[in-house]
């Protein structure tokens, strides 16, 4: 996803471009929350 906004406390070696490292992951601020919710429903 092109929207990564990394947690500022994340160590540089953990800044890997994964959603789990994003401050918005699984929050209402995430622009792609519908995508994640669809995965959970299936």
C-alpha positions, 0 to 999 in steps of 0.5 A: 500500500502506498500509505505507510506512515511509520511509527516514529518509535520504530527502530530503523531496522524494523521500518520494513514497509509492512502495515503492522508497523503503520500507526494507522494499522487497523484504526479508523484513520486507515484509508484501507480499513475496508480491505482489512475488514473484508479479509477478516470476514472471508 
